[in-house]
Amino acid sequence: MTKRRRKRHTPDQIVRKLRDADAMLNAGKQLADVLQALEISEATYHRWRNRAPTRSVGPAA
């Protein structure tokens, strides 16, 4: 069995992936499909979502 190497994301990458996730979810994709496309786990997604400042990740007003 091979071990997967952990990938660290920069803050800019996290913000970009959260924005991409929002766009995909708003387009009607399922969360599991979005997470697979972004190559992150559900736990990582929720951790990032809870830590992210809402104004820098949300859609432009």
CHARMM-style PDB file with segment names, atoms N, HN, CA, C and O in Angstrom:
ATOM      1  N   MET     1       0.840  -1.182   0.000  1.00  0.00      PROA
ATOM      2  CA  MET     1       0.000   0.000   0.000  1.00  0.00      PROA
ATOM      3  C   MET     1       0.885   1.244   0.000  1.00  0.00      PROA
ATOM      4  O   MET     1       1.811   1.353   0.803  1.00  0.00      PROA
ATOM      5  N   THR     2       0.603   2.155  -0.878  1.00  0.00      PROA
ATOM      6  HN  THR     2      -0.150   2.067  -1.530  1.00  0.00      PROA
ATOM      7  CA  THR     2       1.394   3.386  -0.956  1.00  0.00      PROA
ATOM      8  C   THR     2       0.728   4.485  -0.151  1.00  0.00      PROA
ATOM      9  O   THR     2      -0.498   4.581  -0.079  1.00  0.00      PROA
ATOM     10  N   LYS     3       1.559   5.300   0.443  1.00  0.00      PROA
ATOM     11  HN  LYS     3       2.554   5.223   0.384  1.00  0.00      PROA
ATOM     12  CA  LYS     3       1.041   6.433   1.209  1.00  0.00      PROA
ATOM     13  C   LYS     3       0.894   7.630   0.284  1.00  0.00      PROA
ATOM     14  O   LYS     3       1.751   7.888  -0.562  1.00  0.00      PROA
ATOM     15  N   ARG     4      -0.189   8.348   0.454  1.00  0.00      PROA
ATOM     16  HN  ARG     4      -0.885   8.139   1.141  1.00  0.00      PROA
ATOM     17  CA  ARG     4      -0.362   9.595  -0.284  1.00  0.00      PROA
ATOM     18  C   ARG     4       0.383  10.684   0.448  1.00  0.00      PROA
ATOM     19  O   ARG     4       0.308  10.792   1.672  1.00  0.00      PROA
ATOM     20  N   ARG     5       1.087  11.473  -0.294  1.00  0.00      PROA
ATOM     21  HN  ARG     5       1.148  11.385  -1.288  1.00  0.00      PROA
ATOM     22  CA  ARG     5       1.798  12.592   0.298  1.00  0.00      PROA
ATOM     23  C   ARG     5       0.815  13.702   0.608  1.00  0.00      PROA
ATOM     24  O   ARG     5      -0.027  14.048  -0.220  1.00  0.00      PROA
ATOM     25  N   ARG     6       0.923  14.254   1.798  1.00  0.00      PROA
ATOM     26  HN  ARG     6       1.606  13.972   2.471  1.00  0.00      PROA
ATOM     27  CA  ARG     6       0.041  15.350   2.189  1.00  0.00      PROA
ATOM     28  C   ARG     6       0.414  16.598   1.423  1.00  0.00      PROA
ATOM     29  O   ARG     6       1.591  16.886   1.205  1.00  0.00      PROA
ATOM     30  N   LYS     7      -0.587  17.325   1.023  1.00  0.00      PROA
ATOM     31  HN  LYS     7      -1.544  17.092   1.199  1.00  0.00      PROA
ATOM     32  CA  LYS     7      -0.360  18.563   0.282  1.00  0.00      PROA
ATOM     33  C   LYS     7      -0.792  19.742   1.149  1.00  0.00      PROA
ATOM     34  O   LYS     7      -1.909  19.775   1.666  1.00  0.00      PROA
ATOM     35  N   ARG     8       0.090  20.682   1.293  1.00  0.00      PROA
ATOM     36  HN  ARG     8       0.998  20.654   0.873  1.00  0.00      PROA
ATOM     37  CA  ARG     8      -0.236  21.907   2.017  1.00  0.00      PROA
ATOM     38  C   ARG     8      -0.682  22.942   1.001  1.00  0.00      PROA
ATOM     39  O   ARG     8      -0.052  23.120  -0.041  1.00  0.00      PROA
ATOM     40  N   HSD     9      -1.764  23.616   1.312  1.00  0.00      PROA
ATOM     41  HN  HSD     9      -2.276  23.472   2.159  1.00  0.00      PROA
ATOM     42  CA  HSD     9      -2.279  24.647   0.424  1.00  0.00      PROA
ATOM     43  C   HSD     9      -1.947  26.017   0.997  1.00  0.00      PROA
ATOM     44  O   HSD     9      -2.010  26.229   2.208  1.00  0.00      PROA
ATOM     45  N   THR    10      -1.596  26.934   0.119  1.00  0.00      PROA
ATOM     46  HN  THR    10      -1.545  26.761  -0.864  1.00  0.00      PROA
ATOM     47  CA  THR    10      -1.344  28.308   0.550  1.00  0.00      PROA
ATOM     48  C   THR    10      -2.695  28.981   0.800  1.00  0.00      PROA
ATOM     49  O   THR    10      -3.717  28.500   0.310  1.00  0.00      PROA
ATOM     50  N   PRO    11      -2.720  30.078   1.546  1.00  0.00      PROA
ATOM     51  CA  PRO    11      -3.985  30.784   1.767  1.00  0.00      PROA
ATOM     52  C   PRO    11      -4.678  31.184   0.465  1.00  0.00      PROA
ATOM     53  O   PRO    11      -5.905  31.128   0.378  1.00  0.00      PROA
ATOM     54  N   ASP    12      -3.913  31.585  -0.542  1.00  0.00      PROA
ATOM     55  HN  ASP    12      -2.916  31.630  -0.472  1.00  0.00      PROA
ATOM     56  CA  ASP    12      -4.512  31.948  -1.828  1.00  0.00      PROA
ATOM     57  C   ASP    12      -5.168  30.741  -2.491  1.00  0.00      PROA
ATOM     58  O   ASP    12      -6.241  30.865  -3.081  1.00  0.00      PROA
ATOM     59  N   GLN    13      -4.532  29.578  -2.399  1.00  0.00      PROA
ATOM     60  HN  GLN    13      -3.660  29.477  -1.920  1.00  0.00      PROA
ATOM     61  CA  GLN    13      -5.105  28.367  -2.972  1.00  0.00      PROA
ATOM     62  C   GLN    13      -6.389  27.981  -2.253  1.00  0.00      PROA
ATOM     63  O   GLN    13      -7.346  27.533  -2.885  1.00  0.00      PROA
ATOM     64  N   ILE    14      -6.414  28.151  -0.943  1.00  0.00      PROA
ATOM     65  HN  ILE    14      -5.636  28.515  -0.430  1.00  0.00      PROA
ATOM     66  CA  ILE    14      -7.607  27.818  -0.164  1.00  0.00      PROA
ATOM     67  C   ILE    14      -8.764  28.708  -0.587  1.00  0.00      PROA
ATOM     68  O   ILE    14      -9.868  28.219  -0.824  1.00  0.00      PROA
ATOM     69  N   VAL    15      -8.524  30.007  -0.685  1.00  0.00      PROA
ATOM     70  HN  VAL    15      -7.627  30.405  -0.493  1.00  0.00      PROA
ATOM     71  CA  VAL    15      -9.577  30.944  -1.080  1.00  0.00      PROA
ATOM     72  C   VAL    15     -10.087  30.600  -2.477  1.00  0.00      PROA
ATOM     73  O   VAL    15     -11.293  30.608  -2.724  1.00  0.00      PROA
ATOM     74  N   ARG    16      -9.159  30.296  -3.392  1.00  0.00      PROA
ATOM     75  HN  ARG    16      -8.179  30.289  -3.192  1.00  0.00      PROA
ATOM     76  CA  ARG    16      -9.548  29.959  -4.763  1.00  0.00      PROA
ATOM     77  C   ARG    16     -10.401  28.684  -4.793  1.00  0.00      PROA
ATOM     78  O   ARG    16     -11.407  28.621  -5.501  1.00  0.00      PROA
ATOM     79  N   LYS    17      -9.996  27.683  -4.028  1.00  0.00      PROA
ATOM     80  HN  LYS    17      -9.179  27.735  -3.454  1.00  0.00      PROA
ATOM     81  CA  LYS    17     -10.755  26.429  -4.017  1.00  0.00      PROA
ATOM     82  C   LYS    17     -12.126  26.608  -3.378  1.00  0.00      PROA
ATOM     83  O   LYS    17     -13.097  25.991  -3.816  1.00  0.00      PROA
ATOM     84  N   LEU    18     -12.215  27.450  -2.341  1.00  0.00      PROA
ATOM     85  HN  LEU    18     -11.425  27.951  -1.985  1.00  0.00      PROA
ATOM     86  CA  LEU    18     -13.521  27.704  -1.733  1.00  0.00      PROA
ATOM     87  C   LEU    18     -14.444  28.452  -2.700  1.00  0.00      PROA
ATOM     88  O   LEU    18     -15.642  28.174  -2.755  1.00  0.00      PROA
ATOM     89  N   ARG    19     -13.893  29.388  -3.452  1.00  0.00      PROA
ATOM     90  HN  ARG    19     -12.920  29.613  -3.407  1.00  0.00      PROA
ATOM     91  CA  ARG    19     -14.700  30.096  -4.455  1.00  0.00      PROA
ATOM     92  C   ARG    19     -15.155  29.146  -5.551  1.00  0.00      PROA
ATOM     93  O   ARG    19     -16.305  29.197  -5.986  1.00  0.00      PROA
ATOM     94  N   ASP    20     -14.249  28.277  -5.997  1.00  0.00      PROA
ATOM     95  HN  ASP    20     -13.315  28.236  -5.643  1.00  0.00      PROA
ATOM     96  CA  ASP    20     -14.611  27.283  -7.013  1.00  0.00      PROA
ATOM     97  C   ASP    20     -15.697  26.355  -6.479  1.00  0.00      PROA
ATOM     98  O   ASP    20     -16.633  26.006  -7.198  1.00  0.00      PROA
ATOM     99  N   ALA    21     -15.568  25.959  -5.214  1.00  0.00      PROA
ATOM    100  HN  ALA    21     -14.808  26.243  -4.630  1.00  0.00      PROA
ATOM    101  CA  ALA    21     -16.566  25.085  -4.602  1.00  0.00      PROA
ATOM    102  C   ALA    21     -17.927  25.773  -4.566  1.00  0.00      PROA
ATOM    103  O   ALA    21     -18.943  25.154  -4.881  1.00  0.00      PROA
ATOM    104  N   ASP    22     -17.956  27.042  -4.186  1.00  0.00      PROA
ATOM    105  HN  ASP    22     -17.130  27.546  -3.930  1.00  0.00      PROA
ATOM    106  CA  ASP    22     -19.215  27.790  -4.160  1.00  0.00      PROA
ATOM    107  C   ASP    22     -19.848  27.835  -5.546  1.00  0.00      PROA
ATOM    108  O   ASP    22     -21.054  27.637  -5.692  1.00  0.00      PROA
ATOM    109  N   ALA    23     -19.038  28.093  -6.548  1.00  0.00      PROA
ATOM    110  HN  ALA    23     -18.058  28.254  -6.429  1.00  0.00      PROA
ATOM    111  CA  ALA    23     -19.554  28.173  -7.915  1.00  0.00      PROA
ATOM    112  C   ALA    23     -20.134  26.830  -8.364  1.00  0.00      PROA
ATOM    113  O   ALA    23     -21.205  26.781  -8.968  1.00  0.00      PROA
ATOM    114  N   MET    24     -19.423  25.750  -8.066  1.00  0.00      PROA
ATOM    115  HN  MET    24     -18.553  25.790  -7.574  1.00  0.00      PROA
ATOM    116  CA  MET    24     -19.905  24.422  -8.466  1.00  0.00      PROA
ATOM    117  C   MET    24     -21.171  24.032  -7.712  1.00  0.00      PROA
ATOM    118  O   MET    24     -22.093  23.457  -8.290  1.00  0.00      PROA
ATOM    119  N   LEU    25     -21.213  24.346  -6.425  1.00  0.00      PROA
ATOM    120  HN  LEU    25     -20.464  24.813  -5.955  1.00  0.00      PROA
ATOM    121  CA  LEU    25     -22.405  24.021  -5.636  1.00  0.00      PROA
ATOM    122  C   LEU    25     -23.607  24.830  -6.111  1.00  0.00      PROA
ATOM    123  O   LEU    25     -24.721  24.308  -6.169  1.00  0.00      PROA
ATOM    124  N   ASN    26     -23.390  26.100  -6.451  1.00  0.00      PROA
ATOM    125  HN  ASN    26     -22.486  26.523  -6.404  1.00  0.00      PROA
ATOM    126  CA  ASN    26     -24.474  26.937  -6.958  1.00  0.00      PROA
ATOM    127  C   ASN    26     -24.941  26.487  -8.332  1.00  0.00      PROA
ATOM    128  O   ASN    26     -26.077  26.753  -8.724  1.00  0.00      PROA
ATOM    129  N   ALA    27     -24.067  25.805  -9.066  1.00  0.00      PROA
ATOM    130  HN  ALA    27     -23.144  25.589  -8.747  1.00  0.00      PROA
ATOM    131  CA  ALA    27     -24.430  25.274 -10.381  1.00  0.00      PROA
ATOM    132  C   ALA    27     -25.194  23.957 -10.267  1.00  0.00      PROA
ATOM    133  O   ALA    27     -25.638  23.403 -11.273  1.00  0.00      PROA
ATOM    134  N   GLY    28     -25.347  23.457  -9.042  1.00  0.00      PROA
ATOM    135  HN  GLY    28     -24.987  23.906  -8.225  1.00  0.00      PROA
ATOM    136  CA  GLY    28     -26.155  22.267  -8.834  1.00  0.00      PROA
ATOM    137  C   GLY    28     -25.382  20.973  -8.647  1.00  0.00      PROA
ATOM    138  O   GLY    28     -25.982  19.900  -8.591  1.00  0.00      PROA
ATOM    139  N   LYS    29     -24.063  21.056  -8.550  1.00  0.00      PROA
ATOM    140  HN  LYS    29     -23.576  21.928  -8.595  1.00  0.00      PROA
ATOM    141  CA  LYS    29     -23.282  19.833  -8.333  1.00  0.00      PROA
ATOM    142  C   LYS    29     -23.420  19.375  -6.888  1.00  0.00      PROA
ATOM    143  O   LYS    29     -23.657  20.179  -5.986  1.00  0.00      PROA
ATOM    144  N   GLN    30     -23.270  18.080  -6.687  1.00  0.00      PROA
ATOM    145  HN  GLN    30     -23.078  17.427  -7.420  1.00  0.00      PROA
ATOM    146  CA  GLN    30     -23.297  17.511  -5.343  1.00  0.00      PROA
ATOM    147  C   GLN    30     -21.973  17.794  -4.643  1.00  0.00      PROA
ATOM    148  O   GLN    30     -20.936  17.924  -5.294  1.00  0.00      PROA
ATOM    149  N   LEU    31     -22.011  17.889  -3.313  1.00  0.00      PROA
ATOM    150  HN  LEU    31     -22.853  17.784  -2.784  1.00  0.00      PROA
ATOM    151  CA  LEU    31     -20.811  18.191  -2.545  1.00  0.00      PROA
ATOM    152  C   LEU    31     -19.719  17.156  -2.796  1.00  0.00      PROA
ATOM    153  O   LEU    31     -18.553  17.524  -2.939  1.00  0.00      PROA
ATOM    154  N   ALA    32     -20.062  15.891  -2.853  1.00  0.00      PROA
ATOM    155  HN  ALA    32     -21.009  15.592  -2.737  1.00  0.00      PROA
ATOM    156  CA  ALA    32     -19.063  14.837  -3.081  1.00  0.00      PROA
ATOM    157  C   ALA    32     -18.358  15.034  -4.418  1.00  0.00      PROA
ATOM    158  O   ALA    32     -17.149  14.824  -4.515  1.00  0.00      PROA
ATOM    159  N   ASP    33     -19.096  15.432  -5.446  1.00  0.00      PROA
ATOM    160  HN  ASP    33     -20.078  15.602  -5.368  1.00  0.00      PROA
ATOM    161  CA  ASP    33     -18.496  15.672  -6.759  1.00  0.00      PROA
ATOM    162  C   ASP    33     -17.559  16.877  -6.730  1.00  0.00      PROA
ATOM    163  O   ASP    33     -16.499  16.866  -7.355  1.00  0.00      PROA
ATOM    164  N   VAL    34     -17.956  17.900  -6.008  1.00  0.00      PROA
ATOM    165  HN  VAL    34     -18.818  17.909  -5.500  1.00  0.00      PROA
ATOM    166  CA  VAL    34     -17.134  19.110  -5.889  1.00  0.00      PROA
ATOM    167  C   VAL    34     -15.827  18.787  -5.167  1.00  0.00      PROA
ATOM    168  O   VAL    34     -14.752  19.204  -5.598  1.00  0.00      PROA
ATOM    169  N   LEU    35     -15.927  18.046  -4.073  1.00  0.00      PROA
ATOM    170  HN  LEU    35     -16.800  17.707  -3.723  1.00  0.00      PROA
ATOM    171  CA  LEU    35     -14.730  17.712  -3.299  1.00  0.00      PROA
ATOM    172  C   LEU    35     -13.777  16.845  -4.100  1.00  0.00      PROA
ATOM    173  O   LEU    35     -12.561  17.005  -4.003  1.00  0.00      PROA
ATOM    174  N   GLN    36     -14.312  15.940  -4.881  1.00  0.00      PROA
ATOM    175  HN  GLN    36     -15.301  15.810  -4.960  1.00  0.00      PROA
ATOM    176  CA  GLN    36     -13.468  15.095  -5.716  1.00  0.00      PROA
ATOM    177  C   GLN    36     -12.770  15.935  -6.792  1.00  0.00      PROA
ATOM    178  O   GLN    36     -11.591  15.726  -7.079  1.00  0.00      PROA
ATOM    179  N   ALA    37     -13.493  16.874  -7.379  1.00  0.00      PROA
ATOM    180  HN  ALA    37     -14.450  17.044  -7.147  1.00  0.00      PROA
ATOM    181  CA  ALA    37     -12.903  17.727  -8.411  1.00  0.00      PROA
ATOM    182  C   ALA    37     -11.791  18.610  -7.834  1.00  0.00      PROA
ATOM    183  O   ALA    37     -10.785  18.863  -8.496  1.00  0.00      PROA
ATOM    184  N   LEU    38     -11.982  19.075  -6.602  1.00  0.00      PROA
ATOM    185  HN  LEU    38     -12.800  18.870  -6.064  1.00  0.00      PROA
ATOM    186  CA  LEU    38     -10.990  19.945  -5.964  1.00  0.00      PROA
ATOM    187  C   LEU    38      -9.885  19.162  -5.263  1.00  0.00      PROA
ATOM    188  O   LEU    38      -8.900  19.742  -4.804  1.00  0.00      PROA
ATOM    189  N   GLU    39     -10.051  17.839  -5.181  1.00  0.00      PROA
ATOM    190  HN  GLU    39     -10.851  17.368  -5.553  1.00  0.00      PROA
ATOM    191  CA  GLU    39      -9.077  16.952  -4.549  1.00  0.00      PROA
ATOM    192  C   GLU    39      -8.836  17.302  -3.090  1.00  0.00      PROA
ATOM    193  O   GLU    39      -7.694  17.391  -2.639  1.00  0.00      PROA
ATOM    194  N   ILE    40      -9.936  17.500  -2.351  1.00  0.00      PROA
ATOM    195  HN  ILE    40     -10.864  17.428  -2.717  1.00  0.00      PROA
ATOM    196  CA  ILE    40      -9.858  17.732  -0.915  1.00  0.00      PROA
ATOM    197  C   ILE    40     -10.880  16.848  -0.220  1.00  0.00      PROA
ATOM    198  O   ILE    40     -11.840  16.393  -0.841  1.00  0.00      PROA
ATOM    199  N   SER    41     -10.673  16.605   1.070  1.00  0.00      PROA
ATOM    200  HN  SER    41      -9.892  16.975   1.575  1.00  0.00      PROA
ATOM    201  CA  SER    41     -11.616  15.787   1.827  1.00  0.00      PROA
ATOM    202  C   SER    41     -12.758  16.661   2.350  1.00  0.00      PROA
ATOM    203  O   SER    41     -12.672  17.889   2.364  1.00  0.00      PROA
ATOM    204  N   GLU    42     -13.814  15.998   2.773  1.00  0.00      PROA
ATOM    205  HN  GLU    42     -13.884  15.000   2.762  1.00  0.00      PROA
ATOM    206  CA  GLU    42     -14.950  16.736   3.318  1.00  0.00      PROA
ATOM    207  C   GLU    42     -14.549  17.459   4.605  1.00  0.00      PROA
ATOM    208  O   GLU    42     -14.988  18.583   4.851  1.00  0.00      PROA
ATOM    209  N   ALA    43     -13.718  16.815   5.421  1.00  0.00      PROA
ATOM    210  HN  ALA    43     -13.362  15.902   5.221  1.00  0.00      PROA
ATOM    211  CA  ALA    43     -13.260  17.441   6.666  1.00  0.00      PROA
ATOM    212  C   ALA    43     -12.447  18.706   6.373  1.00  0.00      PROA
ATOM    213  O   ALA    43     -12.603  19.725   7.046  1.00  0.00      PROA
ATOM    214  N   THR    44     -11.586  18.626   5.367  1.00  0.00      PROA
ATOM    215  HN  THR    44     -11.459  17.799   4.820  1.00  0.00      PROA
ATOM    216  CA  THR    44     -10.790  19.796   4.989  1.00  0.00      PROA
ATOM    217  C   THR    44     -11.688  20.921   4.507  1.00  0.00      PROA
ATOM    218  O   THR    44     -11.496  22.078   4.883  1.00  0.00      PROA
ATOM    219  N   TYR    45     -12.671  20.587   3.673  1.00  0.00      PROA
ATOM    220  HN  TYR    45     -12.827  19.648   3.368  1.00  0.00      PROA
ATOM    221  CA  TYR    45     -13.600  21.604   3.163  1.00  0.00      PROA
ATOM    222  C   TYR    45     -14.301  22.325   4.314  1.00  0.00      PROA
ATOM    223  O   TYR    45     -14.350  23.555   4.338  1.00  0.00      PROA
ATOM    224  N   HSD    46     -14.836  21.571   5.257  1.00  0.00      PROA
ATOM    225  HN  HSD    46     -14.796  20.572   5.237  1.00  0.00      PROA
ATOM    226  CA  HSD    46     -15.573  22.188   6.361  1.00  0.00      PROA
ATOM    227  C   HSD    46     -14.636  22.978   7.286  1.00  0.00      PROA
ATOM    228  O   HSD    46     -15.024  24.020   7.815  1.00  0.00      PROA
ATOM    229  N   ARG    47     -13.416  22.490   7.482  1.00  0.00      PROA
ATOM    230  HN  ARG    47     -13.100  21.643   7.053  1.00  0.00      PROA
ATOM    231  CA  ARG    47     -12.458  23.226   8.306  1.00  0.00      PROA
ATOM    232  C   ARG    47     -12.120  24.563   7.650  1.00  0.00      PROA
ATOM    233  O   ARG    47     -12.110  25.598   8.317  1.00  0.00      PROA
ATOM    234  N   TRP    48     -11.843  24.543   6.344  1.00  0.00      PROA
ATOM    235  HN  TRP    48     -11.851  23.703   5.802  1.00  0.00      PROA
ATOM    236  CA  TRP    48     -11.556  25.779   5.623  1.00  0.00      PROA
ATOM    237  C   TRP    48     -12.752  26.715   5.657  1.00  0.00      PROA
ATOM    238  O   TRP    48     -12.590  27.917   5.866  1.00  0.00      PROA
ATOM    239  N   ARG    49     -13.949  26.180   5.454  1.00  0.00      PROA
ATOM    240  HN  ARG    49     -14.080  25.204   5.285  1.00  0.00      PROA
ATOM    241  CA  ARG    49     -15.161  26.994   5.421  1.00  0.00      PROA
ATOM    242  C   ARG    49     -15.374  27.682   6.766  1.00  0.00      PROA
ATOM    243  O   ARG    49     -15.768  28.847   6.811  1.00  0.00      PROA
ATOM    244  N   ASN    50     -15.119  26.975   7.854  1.00  0.00      PROA
ATOM    245  HN  ASN    50     -14.798  26.028   7.818  1.00  0.00      PROA
ATOM    246  CA  ASN    50     -15.320  27.560   9.184  1.00  0.00      PROA
ATOM    247  C   ASN    50     -14.257  28.589   9.532  1.00  0.00      PROA
ATOM    248  O   ASN    50     -14.539  29.531  10.273  1.00  0.00      PROA
ATOM    249  N   ARG    51     -13.052  28.435   9.022  1.00  0.00      PROA
ATOM    250  HN  ARG    51     -12.823  27.670   8.421  1.00  0.00      PROA
ATOM    251  CA  ARG    51     -11.957  29.359   9.331  1.00  0.00      PROA
ATOM    252  C   ARG    51     -11.882  30.549   8.392  1.00  0.00      PROA
ATOM    253  O   ARG    51     -11.286  31.569   8.739  1.00  0.00      PROA
ATOM    254  N   ALA    52     -12.468  30.440   7.223  1.00  0.00      PROA
ATOM    255  HN  ALA    52     -12.952  29.612   6.941  1.00  0.00      PROA
ATOM    256  CA  ALA    52     -12.333  31.484   6.210  1.00  0.00      PROA
ATOM    257  C   ALA    52     -13.128  32.729   6.596  1.00  0.00      PROA
ATOM    258  O   ALA    52     -14.270  32.623   7.043  1.00  0.00      PROA
ATOM    259  N   PRO    53     -12.536  33.894   6.428  1.00  0.00      PROA
ATOM    260  CA  PRO    53     -13.304  35.120   6.618  1.00  0.00      PROA
ATOM    261  C   PRO    53     -14.376  35.208   5.540  1.00  0.00      PROA
ATOM    262  O   PRO    53     -14.082  35.033   4.357  1.00  0.00      PROA
ATOM    263  N   THR    54     -15.590  35.473   5.931  1.00  0.00      PROA
ATOM    264  HN  THR    54     -15.828  35.615   6.892  1.00  0.00      PROA
ATOM    265  CA  THR    54     -16.705  35.399   4.995  1.00  0.00      PROA
ATOM    266  C   THR    54     -16.598  36.420   3.865  1.00  0.00      PROA
ATOM    267  O   THR    54     -16.985  36.117   2.737  1.00  0.00      PROA
ATOM    268  N   ARG    55     -16.094  37.598   4.131  1.00  0.00      PROA
ATOM    269  HN  ARG    55     -15.780  37.844   5.048  1.00  0.00      PROA
ATOM    270  CA  ARG    55     -16.068  38.612   3.075  1.00  0.00      PROA
ATOM    271  C   ARG    55     -15.048  38.323   1.973  1.00  0.00      PROA
ATOM    272  O   ARG    55     -15.248  38.751   0.836  1.00  0.00      PROA
ATOM    273  N   SER    56     -13.950  37.600   2.279  1.00  0.00      PROA
ATOM    274  HN  SER    56     -13.788  37.251   3.202  1.00  0.00      PROA
ATOM    275  CA  SER    56     -12.948  37.347   1.252  1.00  0.00      PROA
ATOM    276  C   SER    56     -13.290  36.125   0.409  1.00  0.00      PROA
ATOM    277  O   SER    56     -12.704  35.932  -0.656  1.00  0.00      PROA
ATOM    278  N   VAL    57     -14.235  35.288   0.869  1.00  0.00      PROA
ATOM    279  HN  VAL    57     -14.711  35.445   1.734  1.00  0.00      PROA
ATOM    280  CA  VAL    57     -14.563  34.080   0.135  1.00  0.00      PROA
ATOM    281  C   VAL    57     -15.903  34.205  -0.574  1.00  0.00      PROA
ATOM    282  O   VAL    57     -16.107  33.595  -1.624  1.00  0.00      PROA
ATOM    283  N   GLY    58     -16.810  34.981  -0.018  1.00  0.00      PROA
ATOM    284  HN  GLY    58     -16.645  35.476   0.835  1.00  0.00      PROA
ATOM    285  CA  GLY    58     -18.145  35.084  -0.580  1.00  0.00      PROA
ATOM    286  C   GLY    58     -18.170  35.777  -1.932  1.00  0.00      PROA
ATOM    287  O   GLY    58     -17.177  36.374  -2.350  1.00  0.00      PROA
ATOM    288  N   PRO    59     -19.297  35.699  -2.610  1.00  0.00      PROA
ATOM    289  CA  PRO    59     -19.411  36.352  -3.912  1.00  0.00      PROA
ATOM    290  C   PRO    59     -19.320  37.867  -3.779  1.00  0.00      PROA
ATOM    291  O   PRO    59     -19.684  38.440  -2.752  1.00  0.00      PROA
ATOM    292  N   ALA    60     -18.836  38.492  -4.822  1.00  0.00      PROA
ATOM    293  HN  ALA    60     -18.541  38.027  -5.656  1.00  0.00      PROA
ATOM    294  CA  ALA    60     -18.697  39.958  -4.806  1.00  0.00      PROA
ATOM    295  C   ALA    60     -20.069  40.618  -4.747  1.00  0.00      PROA
ATOM    296  O   ALA    60     -20.997  40.219  -5.452  1.00  0.00      PROA
ATOM    297  N   ALA    61     -20.180  41.621  -3.905  1.00  0.00      PROA
ATOM    298  HN  ALA    61     -19.427  41.945  -3.333  1.00  0.00      PROA
ATOM    299  CA  ALA    61     -21.474  42.296  -3.716  1.00  0.00      PROA
ATOM    300  C   ALA    61     -21.662  43.420  -4.713  1.00  0.00      PROA
ATOM    301  OT1 ALA    61     -22.693  44.093  -4.698  1.00  0.00      PROA
TER     302      ALA     61
END
